Amino acid sequence: MSHCFAGTLAIGPVSFLLQSEQPFSYARWAYRPFWQAHACDHGTVCLPVRIGLGDVTLPVAEPVYAAGEHWAYYRQNDHMLFMVHANRWRAGITCKVDWAMSSCHLCVDGRMTEAPLRYPLDQILTWGMLGKCGGVLLHAAGVAHDGVGYVLAGRSGAGKSTLSGFCHDAGWDILNDDRVIVHPDPATGKWLLSGTPWHGTGKYAKNRTVPLGGVYLLQQDTENVAEDIALQEARYRLMDVAGIAWFEETWSQQALDALVRLTEEVPVRRLRFTRSADAVEALGG
């Protein structure tokens, strides 16, 4: 296969080095800050991705895991296989990844214009790649003030986008309002916070990495108070908002190990807050 188009999708510590038979574009605005139309190996961990066109057929075997009718995971002898469905009867993209997470091949069924490595495939592969650098994806907002980042973690409806908006109005930098990556710096071991393109309703998605100063577990209340919590509770609560690929044991164990280290090395607190701008004052204290 001859490749005529190359580029890099860089999300936090993960770089996907894309090579394709034909040009494509990242049309969605959230991806543009993370995309470079040239090969640039600058991530902590990198995955070469070959992209081509071809017929995509569903495996005969039942999947190990199926995310509704959106995508499915199959175990093969020498590789992992992910399939993204164009509709309930047909797979639109196959993604073959070797067990070492050192090479990847995407096959697209049909005409390719928009980049095939996009949600959910890029997030799925990021789960696996983060295990190679000790990081983890969190269902959380990421905000920064005076060069220090803070995680605002919670399920949908917890107030991540609302509190991110208040932080923005107060002059804070918003990396993302729904999903962020926390990962150790390979040079210093200190924890970092990185934005991702997978934004929430606030539509914040910034390609920036800052030192991580703390993690806040959101709880709506009638006052604005940040309080310490026990280590075990911190780990339990973070498991609820972490991107843990339970369908693959190696990936899930690596994510759990990252959470253990994170809670040992970074302050994790509960933030009881009101849906008002005053809540910002309780952060970073």
C-alpha positions in Angstrom: 0.0 0.0 0.0 1.4 3.4 -1.0 0.8 6.3 1.4 0.6 9.8 0.1 -0.8 11.7 3.1 0.6 12.0 6.6 -0.2 13.9 9.7 -0.2 13.7 13.5 -3.2 13.7 15.9 -1.6 14.6 19.3 -3.8 14.4 22.4 -1.9 15.0 25.7 0.9 12.4 26.0 -0.4 10.3 23.0 0.5 10.9 19.4 -1.1 9.1 16.5 1.1 9.1 13.4 -1.3 8.8 10.5 -0.5 7.6 7.0 -3.2 7.4 4.4 -3.7 6.4 0.8 -5.7 9.6 0.2 -6.2 13.0 1.8 -8.8 13.5 4.6 -9.6 16.4 6.9 -10.5 17.0 10.5 -13.6 19.0 9.8 -14.9 19.2 13.4 -13.6 22.3 15.2 -12.6 20.6 18.4 -10.0 18.5 16.6 -8.2 21.2 14.7 -6.0 22.3 17.6 -4.8 18.7 18.0 -4.1 18.0 14.3 -0.9 18.8 12.4 -0.8 18.0 8.7 2.7 16.6 8.9 4.4 13.8 10.8 5.5 15.0 14.3 6.6 12.4 16.8 6.5 14.5 20.0 4.2 12.6 22.3 5.3 10.5 25.3 3.8 7.5 23.5 3.2 7.2 19.8 1.1 4.8 17.7 1.7 4.6 13.9 -1.7 4.3 12.1 -2.1 3.2 8.5 -5.3 4.1 6.8 -6.7 2.5 3.7 -10.0 1.8 1.8 -11.5 -1.7 1.4 -14.4 -4.0 2.1 -15.3 -4.2 5.8 -17.1 -7.4 6.9 -18.3 -8.3 10.4 -16.6 -11.2 12.1 -18.5 -14.4 12.5 -17.7 -14.7 16.2 -19.5 -12.7 18.8 -17.7 -9.7 20.1 -16.0 -9.6 23.5 -17.7 -6.3 24.1 -20.3 -4.3 22.2 -21.1 -0.6 22.9 -24.7 -0.8 21.8 -24.8 -0.5 18.0 -21.9 2.0 17.8 -18.8 -0.1 18.1 -17.6 -3.6 19.1 -14.4 -5.3 20.3 -13.1 -8.7 19.1 -10.0 -10.6 20.2 -7.9 -12.1 17.4 -4.9 -14.4 17.6 -2.3 -11.7 16.9 -4.3 -8.5 17.3 -7.2 -6.6 18.8 -10.0 -5.7 16.4 -12.4 -2.8 16.9 -15.3 -2.2 14.5 -17.2 1.0 14.2 -20.6 0.5 12.7 -22.0 2.7 9.9 -25.4 1.3 10.8 -26.8 -1.7 12.7 -26.2 -4.0 9.7 -22.8 -2.8 8.4 -19.4 -2.0 9.9 -18.0 1.3 8.5 -14.4 1.1 9.9 -12.2 -1.7 11.2 -9.3 -1.0 13.4 -6.6 -3.7 13.9 -4.1 -3.1 16.7 -1.3 -5.4 17.7 -1.2 -6.5 21.3 1.9 -4.4 22.0 0.1 -1.3 20.9 2.9 -0.6 18.4 1.0 -0.6 15.1 -2.5 0.0 13.9 -4.4 -0.4 10.6 -7.7 1.3 9.8 -9.8 0.1 6.9 -12.6 2.3 5.8 -15.6 1.0 3.8 -16.6 3.6 1.3 -15.5 7.1 0.4 -13.2 8.8 2.9 -13.4 12.6 3.4 -13.4 13.2 7.2 -10.6 11.7 9.3 -11.5 8.1 10.2 -9.5 8.3 13.4 -12.0 10.3 15.4 -14.5 9.6 18.2 -15.0 6.9 19.4 -11.9 5.2 17.9 -9.4 7.8 19.0 -10.6 7.6 22.5 -10.6 3.8 22.6 -7.0 3.7 21.4 -6.1 6.4 23.8 -7.3 4.2 26.7 -4.8 1.6 25.6 -1.9 4.0 24.9 -2.2 5.7 28.3 -1.4 2.4 29.9 2.1 2.7 28.4 2.8 6.1 30.1 0.9 5.7 33.4 -1.9 8.0 32.5 -5.7 7.8 32.7 -8.6 9.5 31.0 -11.1 11.1 33.4 -14.8 12.2 32.8 -14.0 15.6 34.1 -13.4 19.2 33.3 -9.9 20.7 33.3 -9.3 24.3 34.3 -6.1 26.2 34.9 -5.2 29.3 36.9 -1.8 30.9 37.2 -0.3 28.1 35.2 -1.7 25.3 37.5 -4.4 22.9 36.5 -7.3 21.4 38.4 -9.6 18.5 37.6 -13.3 18.9 38.2 -14.6 15.4 38.1 -18.2 14.1 38.1 -20.8 12.2 36.1 -23.0 13.8 33.5 -25.1 16.5 35.2 -22.6 17.0 38.1 -22.0 20.6 36.9 -18.7 20.3 35.1 -19.7 22.6 32.2 -21.4 25.0 34.5 -18.4 25.4 36.9 -16.1 25.6 33.9 -18.1 28.5 32.6 -17.8 30.3 35.9 -14.1 29.7 35.8 -13.9 31.1 32.3 -15.8 34.2 33.3 -13.3 34.6 36.2 -10.4 34.6 33.7 -9.3 31.0 34.1 -8.1 28.9 31.2 -10.5 26.0 30.3 -8.8 23.0 28.8 -12.0 20.9 28.4 -15.4 20.7 30.2 -16.0 16.9 29.9 -12.9 14.7 29.4 -9.3 15.3 30.3 -6.1 13.2 30.6 -3.9 13.2 33.7 -0.5 11.6 33.3 3.0 11.8 34.9 5.8 13.8 33.3 8.3 11.2 32.0 11.2 13.6 33.0 10.1 14.6 36.5 7.4 12.2 37.5 5.1 15.1 38.4 1.5 14.9 37.3 0.3 16.8 34.3 -3.2 17.8 33.1 -4.0 17.8 29.3 -7.0 18.9 27.3 -8.7 16.6 24.8 -11.0 17.2 21.8 -13.9 15.3 23.5 -15.8 18.3 24.9 -19.1 18.7 26.8 -22.0 21.1 26.4 -19.8 24.1 27.2 -17.7 23.3 24.1 -14.3 23.8 25.6 -11.5 21.9 23.9 -7.9 23.2 24.1 -4.7 21.5 23.2 -2.7 22.5 26.3 -0.8 20.7 29.1 -0.2 22.2 32.5 1.1 20.9 35.9 -1.7 19.3 37.9 -2.4 20.9 41.2 -5.4 18.9 42.5 -8.5 16.9 41.8 -12.0 18.0 42.9 -14.9 15.6 43.1 -18.0 17.6 42.4 -21.1 17.6 44.6 -23.8 20.2 44.3 -24.8 21.7 47.6 -26.0 24.9 49.2 -22.5 26.2 50.1 -19.1 26.3 48.5 -16.6 24.2 50.5 -13.6 22.1 49.5 -13.0 19.3 52.0 -10.5 16.5 52.4 -11.6 12.9 51.9 -10.1 9.5 52.8 -7.8 7.9 50.3 -10.1 4.9 49.8 -13.0 7.1 49.0 -11.0 9.2 46.6 -10.0 6.0 44.7 -13.6 4.7 44.7 -15.0 8.0 43.5 -12.4 8.3 40.7 -13.1 4.8 39.5 -16.6 6.0 38.8 -15.4 8.8 36.4 -12.3 7.2 34.9 -12.0 5.8 31.4 -11.4 2.1 32.4 -11.6 -0.4 29.5 -13.1 -3.3 31.5 -13.3 -5.4 28.4 -9.5 -5.8 28.2 -7.8 -6.8 31.5 -4.4 -5.3 30.7 -5.8 -1.9 29.9 -8.1 -1.9 32.9 -5.4 -2.9 35.3 -3.1 -0.1 34.0 -5.8 2.4 34.5 -6.4 1.2 38.0 -2.7 1.4 38.8 -2.6 5.0 37.5 -5.5 5.9 39.8 -3.7 4.5 42.8 -0.6 6.5 42.0 -2.6 9.6 41.3 -4.4 9.5 44.7 -1.1 9.0 46.5 0.7 11.9 44.8 -2.0 14.5 44.1 -4.5 16.1 46.5 -8.0 14.8 45.9 -10.8 16.7 47.6 -14.6 16.9 47.5 -16.0 20.2 46.3 -19.5 21.0 47.6 -20.6 23.9 45.5 -23.6 26.0 44.5 -24.4 26.8 40.9 -23.1 30.3 41.3 -19.9 32.2 40.3 -18.9 32.2 44.0 -18.0 28.5 43.7 -14.8 29.5 41.8 -13.4 30.9 45.1 -13.3 27.5 46.7 -10.9 26.1 44.0 -7.2 26.1 44.4 -7.2 26.7 48.2 
